[in-house]
């Protein structure tokens, strides 16, 4: 995470102050007060992500945070941790990590070669996200087991997702510069954390979702069309239909044979094609049209477009100059209802309430 340096220092006090600013208050000690700390970190929309090394057998004692979860993923060396309820955990590089509870004190001792990727997730972010997955409010602290296994399928996916996010944040032109895509990856990281760790909601989260009746998809499909040219997430679509994210996926698969985001992608591809068919090739860039409809990776977009229509976007645009009958401008359902055109400013977006039914 070299694009996001916070501090490199050999001062114990400076190291403690920097980590406190980014994460939480704590007591920090090291043999003979000797360390060489490097902290790189960035605050994203849903959580804070950082990379921390001390190059010393440091020890951090952290009181209950109250308002956040801290996830320490060990990517180098070893970590020995104790929790105030008597639980203990030892983590090894790329094999395990720990989750620090908002309600307990923790003591964390590190080997000199320890390296950590650390997530600081506000309670509101993670508990609301869990509520979206379950389809109901979560009113209590998520009581994670202290240790998390990164060698399982879900655990390795969690670590891979966090490391991919780190690489993209470091890469010029990567997700750091595309907030919509970055937020979707942040949400995926939180979903994987909830599926990887053991907690009181784990069995409910793993249980098969009951699909709702097909007609209950109507509000979701309507919401998709109204906002097809805007960033949408499964969580937002589930709230529009007053259902959990799991139920949303289950119902789409049963009713339409595909996922919600696959269905949304087909709608957007149709809009892209309609716009290219009525565009002047000398005035329009395909990449601009694709990005406007939510396709950020051009090579992947071209492949998806060809799979759906049997031709590349440039072939559609080229044909538009050769006398092909020209359809009218591509418009969303809102624009068709109101008579506005795609070139006019979009209406102010109305988000579905997080919860629109009684628990």
GUMAR-723305 format. One line per 8 residues: for each residue z negated, x negated, y negated of C-alpha. Coordinates in steps of 0.5 Angstrom, whole numbers, plus 2048, in hexadecimal, padded with zeros to 3 digits. Each point is the difference from the previous one (the first is absolute). Layout:
<nodes>
Z/X/Y ~ ...;
</nodes>
This chain:
<nodes>
800/800/800 ~ 802/7FA/7FB ~ 803/805/7FB ~ 7F9/803/7FF ~ 7FB/7FA/7FF ~ 7F9/802/7FE ~ 7FC/7F9/800 ~ 800/7FA/804;
7F9/7FC/7FF ~ 7FB/7FC/803 ~ 7FA/803/7FC ~ 7FC/804/804 ~ 7FE/805/7FA ~ 807/801/7FE ~ 802/801/807 ~ 7FB/806/800;
802/803/7FA ~ 807/800/801 ~ 7FF/803/807 ~ 7FB/805/7FD ~ 805/802/7FB ~ 806/802/805 ~ 7FB/802/805 ~ 7F9/802/800;
7F9/7FC/7FE ~ 7FD/7FC/805 ~ 7FC/7F9/801 ~ 804/7FA/802 ~ 7FE/7FA/803 ~ 803/7F9/803 ~ 7FD/7FA/802 ~ 7FE/7FB/7FB;
804/806/7FB ~ 806/7FC/802 ~ 807/805/801 ~ 807/800/7FE ~ 801/807/7FF ~ 807/803/7FF ~ 801/808/7FE ~ 806/803/7FF;
800/808/7FF ~ 804/806/7FD ~ 7FD/807/7FF ~ 805/805/803 ~ 800/808/7FF ~ 7FC/801/806 ~ 7FC/7FA/801 ~ 7FF/7F8/7FE;
803/7FB/805 ~ 7FE/7F9/800 ~ 800/7F9/803 ~ 7FA/7FC/800 ~ 7FE/7F9/803 ~ 7FA/7FC/7FE ~ 801/7FA/804 ~ 7F9/7FF/802;
7FB/804/805 ~ 7FE/805/7FA ~ 7FC/806/801 ~ 800/806/7FC ~ 7FB/806/800 ~ 802/806/7FD ~ 7FC/806/7FF ~ 803/807/801;
806/802/7FC ~ 7FF/807/7FF ~ 807/802/7FE ~ 805/7FC/804 ~ 802/7FD/807 ~ 801/7F9/801 ~ 805/7FD/806 ~ 800/7F9/801;
806/7FE/805 ~ 7FE/7F9/803 ~ 807/7FC/7FF ~ 7FD/7F9/801 ~ 7F9/7FD/803 ~ 7FA/804/802 ~ 7FC/805/7FD ~ 7F9/802/802;
7FD/806/7FD ~ 7FA/804/800 ~ 7FE/807/7FE ~ 7FA/803/7FE ~ 7FF/805/806 ~ 800/7FA/804 ~ 808/800/802 ~ 803/7FA/801;
807/7FD/800 ~ 804/7FA/801 ~ 807/7FF/7FE ~ 806/7FC/802 ~ 806/7FE/7FD ~ 805/806/800 ~ 7FC/803/806 ~ 7FB/804/7FC;
7FD/802/7FA ~ 7FA/804/7FD ~ 7FF/806/7FB ~ 7FA/800/7FB ~ 7FD/807/7FF ~ 7FF/803/7FA ~ 7F9/801/802 ~ 7FD/7FA/803;
7FF/7F9/7FE ~ 804/7FA/804 ~ 7FF/7F9/801 ~ 806/7FC/801 ~ 801/7F9/802 ~ 806/7FC/800 ~ 803/7FA/804 ~ 803/7FA/7FB;
807/802/802 ~ 7FF/808/7FF ~ 805/804/7FD ~ 800/807/7FE ~ 804/805/7FE ~ 7FC/805/7FD ~ 801/808/7FE ~ 7FB/803/7FB;
802/808/801 ~ 7FC/805/7FB ~ 7FC/805/804 ~ 804/806/7FD ~ 807/7FC/802 ~ 7FE/800/807 ~ 7FD/806/801 ~ 805/804/7FD;
805/7FD/804 ~ 7FC/801/806 ~ 800/808/7FE ~ 807/800/7FF ~ 801/7FE/807 ~ 7FB/805/803 ~ 802/805/7FC ~ 7F9/801/7FD;
7FB/7FD/7FB ~ 7FC/7FA/802 ~ 7F9/801/7FD ~ 7FC/7FA/803 ~ 801/7F8/801 ~ 805/7FE/805 ~ 7FB/7FC/805 ~ 804/7FB/803;
7FE/7FB/805 ~ 7FF/7FA/7FD ~ 805/7FC/804 ~ 807/802/800 ~ 805/7FD/806 ~ 807/7FD/7FD ~ 802/7FF/807 ~ 802/807/802;
806/803/7FE ~ 7FD/804/7FA ~ 7FC/7FA/7FE ~ 806/7FB/800 ~ 804/805/7FC ~ 7FB/801/7FB ~ 800/7F8/7FF ~ 807/800/800;
801/805/7FB ~ 7FB/7FD/7FB ~ 803/7F9/801 ~ 807/803/7FF ~ 7FD/803/7F9 ~ 7FE/7F9/7FF ~ 807/7FD/801 ~ 803/806/7FC;
7FB/7FF/7FA ~ 802/7F9/800 ~ 807/800/800 ~ 804/801/7F9 ~ 803/807/801 ~ 7FC/802/805 ~ 7FB/806/801 ~ 7FC/7FE/7FA;
806/802/7FB ~ 801/807/804 ~ 7FA/804/7FF ~ 802/806/804 ~ 802/7FC/806 ~ 7F9/7FB/800 ~ 7FC/807/7FF ~ 803/802/807;
7FE/7FA/803 ~ 7F9/800/7FD ~ 7FF/807/803 ~ 803/7FD/807 ~ 7FB/7FB/800 ~ 7FA/805/7FF ~ 803/804/806 ~ 800/7FA/804;
7F9/7FE/7FE ~ 7FE/807/802 ~ 803/800/807 ~ 7FE/7F9/801 ~ 7F8/800/7FF ~ 7FC/805/804 ~ 7FC/805/7FC ~ 7FD/807/800;
807/803/7FF ~ 804/7FC/804 ~ 800/805/806 ~ 802/805/7FB ~ 806/7FC/7FD ~ 803/7FE/807 ~ 800/807/803 ~ 807/803/800;
801/804/7FA ~ 802/808/801 ~ 806/802/7FD ~ 800/806/7FB ~ 805/805/800 ~ 807/7FE/7FE ~ 800/805/7FA ~ 7FA/7FC/7FD;
805/7FA/7FF ~ 803/804/7FB ~ 7FC/7FE/7FA ~ 801/7F9/802 ~ 807/800/800 ~ 800/804/7FA ~ 7FC/7FA/7FD ~ 805/7FB/802;
806/803/7FD ~ 7FC/801/7F9 ~ 7FE/7F9/800 ~ 805/7FC/805 ~ 802/7FB/7FA ~ 7F9/7FE/7FF ~ 7FB/7FC/805 ~ 7FD/804/805;
7FB/7FE/806 ~ 7FE/804/806 ~ 7F9/801/7FD ~ 803/804/7FA ~ 805/804/805 ~ 7FA/802/804 ~ 7FC/802/7FA ~ 806/804/7FE;
800/804/807 ~ 7F8/800/800 ~ 800/7FC/807 ~ 7FE/7F9/802 ~ 805/7FB/800 ~ 7FF/800/808 ~ 802/807/800 ~ 806/7FF/7FB;
803/7FB/805 ~ 7FF/804/806 ~ 803/806/7FD ~ 806/7FD/7FD ~ 801/7FC/807 ~ 800/807/804 ~ 803/804/7FA ~ 806/7FB/7FE;
800/7FB/805 ~ 7FE/7FA/7FB ~ 7FB/7FE/7FC ~ 7FF/802/7F8 ~ 802/7FA/7FD ~ 806/800/805 ~ 802/807/7FD ~ 7FF/7FE/7F9;
804/7FA/801 ~ 806/804/802 ~ 7FF/805/7FA ~ 800/7FA/7FC ~ 806/7FD/803 ~ 804/806/7FF ~ 7FE/800/7F9 ~ 803/7F9/7FF;
806/802/804 ~ 801/806/7FB ~ 7FF/7FB/7FA ~ 805/7FB/802 ~ 805/805/802 ~ 800/802/7F9 ~ 7FF/7F9/7FC ~ 805/7FC/7FD;
800/7F9/804 ~ 801/7FC/7F9 ~ 7FA/803/7FD ~ 7FB/801/806 ~ 7FD/7FB/804 ~ 7FE/802/807 ~ 7F9/7FC/800 ~ 7FE/804/7FA;
802/806/803 ~ 7FC/7FE/807 ~ 7FA/7FE/7FC ~ 800/807/7FC ~ 7FF/803/806 ~ 7FB/7FC/803 ~ 804/7FB/804 ~ 7FD/7F9/7FE;
803/7FC/806 ~ 807/800/7FF ~ 802/7FD/807 ~ 7FC/805/803 ~ 803/805/7FC ~ 807/7FF/801 ~ 7FE/800/808 ~ 7FD/807/7FF;
805/802/7FC ~ 806/7FE/805 ~ 7FC/803/806 ~ 800/807/7FD ~ 807/800/7FD ~ 804/7FB/804 ~ 802/7FC/7F9 ~ 7FD/7FB/7FC;
7FD/803/7F9 ~ 806/7FB/7FC ~ 805/804/805 ~ 7FD/807/7FD ~ 800/7FD/7F9 ~ 807/7FD/801 ~ 803/807/802 ~ 7FD/804/7FA;
806/7FC/7FC ~ 805/802/805 ~ 801/808/7FE ~ 7FA/802/805 ~ 7FE/807/7FE ~ 7FA/7FF/7FC ~ 7FA/804/801 ~ 7FB/801/7FA;
7FA/7FC/7FE ~ 7FB/7FF/805 ~ 7FA/804/7FE ~ 7F9/801/803 ~ 7FE/807/802 ~ 7FC/801/7F9 ~ 806/7FE/7FC ~ 804/805/804;
7FB/806/7FE ~ 7FF/7FE/7F9 ~ 808/7FE/7FF ~ 7FE/7F9/7FD ~ 804/7FA/803 ~ 7FF/7FA/803 ~ 801/7FC/7FA ~ 7FA/804/7FC;
7F9/7FE/800 ~ 7FC/802/806 ~ 7FB/805/7FF ~ 7F9/7FE/800 ~ 7FD/7FE/807 ~ 7FB/805/803 ~ 7FC/7FD/806 ~ 7FD/804/805;
7F8/800/800 ~ 7FD/7FC/805 ~ 7FD/806/803 ~ 803/807/7FF ~ 7FC/803/805 ~ 7F9/802/802 ~ 7FC/7FA/805;
</nodes>
